[in-house]
Amino acid sequence: MPSPQLPNSMAARDVAHVLHPYTNLVKHEAVGPLVIERGKGIYVYDDQDKEYIEGMAGLWCAGLGFSEAALVDAAIEQMRKLPYYHGFGHKTTGPVVELAEKLKAMSPLPVGKIFFAEGGSGANDTLIKLIWYYNNARGRIDKKTILSRIKGYHGVTIASASLTGLPANHKDFDLPIARIKHVDCPHYYRFAQDGESEAEFVARLAKNLEDFILAEGPDTVAAFFAEPIMGAGGVILPPKDYFPAIQKVLQKYDILSVSDEVICGFGRTGNWWGAQTFGYQPDFISCAKQLSSAYLPISAVLVPEHVYETIRENSGKIGTFGHGFTYGGHPVAAAVALRTLQIYEERDMLGHVNAVAPRFQTRIAKLGDHPLVGEARGIGLIGATELVADKKTKRSFAPTAGVGAACMNFAQEEGLIIRAMGGDVIGFCPPMIITESEIDEMFDRFERALAKTM
Ligand code: PLP
């Protein structure tokens, strides 16, 4: 890694001028950034031309890897034709209309309309506002509390960071806001009680949810947000029967459910949508990231017909539906997203994910035998290993020990970019185009890194 001490290097200029997201800013001044210059397939290259397998597809997003020419062509074509326009008032552009049609056709829900934003946070923020607007329009002015889960991740705006159930996103930001409350995390490995079966664990979480709703007052609880797999919270897969049990409770108290498919959408778990993999039918979906393979920022909110009808009528009464982003439904981003979805179909991306996922999952499962790995978990092309100090007792390392971060650094030395999350969880979420031999290469590099971590 180039030293930030080298005068005038890109690393030194970065340290001098860039305020980094999600970074220990004190440490950053000492270690400097990894400067990534170019990409090819599942690989990226730094400014010394060192090659890395991008084991996280960037931030769980570059599904088609880092050199898909068809997406570049789609962007250039649209840029030349019309580089920007918006949807405010009664305007639209072709790519936005076509993308909405395509998403509706792919949706597992009876979707009425699609709203476009720029990223996952904006999509989830939009959903909270839509749900409040909807309940106000129906005269349910007290039904406003939004539930999400401990360890969930839904973004970083004031509302979406409040949905997020991770301490670092709240501490000293004066969050979460009062109307957003957190319920149990469905991680059996970490949160099951001694001797509790998976079925008992699920039943306890469903009962806790019901008790929580009753204590709050069901007429005050509007919605429940959940990722099918918790991503940034540590790639946490719920037990098989968790979502059906939770949905039963939500339906009983007329509480809307949102599936945050920002990571799980578009094939990552082996189905187009994570909700399909985990057997539930939400009322709304938010999606982003692999929607455009991350080549341009775009997100979407899938809104059911009956909710849309109420919003439509209310906007008529008020005079406008007063919400929208300057860059929401950007025509170039929409053209790239449309092309991305076409490529997923043309190249049978679902078939590919399901063909290579067994190799990926076999290699993840094998890591479970390692003395440092407490739990190895995953589905489709997403997975994680949770590093522990004591396998038997599941005791974690002290947060100050920095074991996950050390492992991530060793992986980088070996030419692999992965992500260490809280609790020393190492995530894997490579571009979906990865082949079986590349999967082997990725885990071979990781095993060498893990050996150095011991
Ligand atoms: N929801 C989930 C599940 C995410 O993983 C993320 C980002 O990682 C977000 C929402 C927020 O998306 P963005 O960073 O585009 O605002």
Residues whose N, C-alpha, C, O or C-beta is under 5 A from the ligand:
A	BS01	PLP	G119 G120 S121 G122 Y153 H154 G155 E227 G231 D260 V262 I263
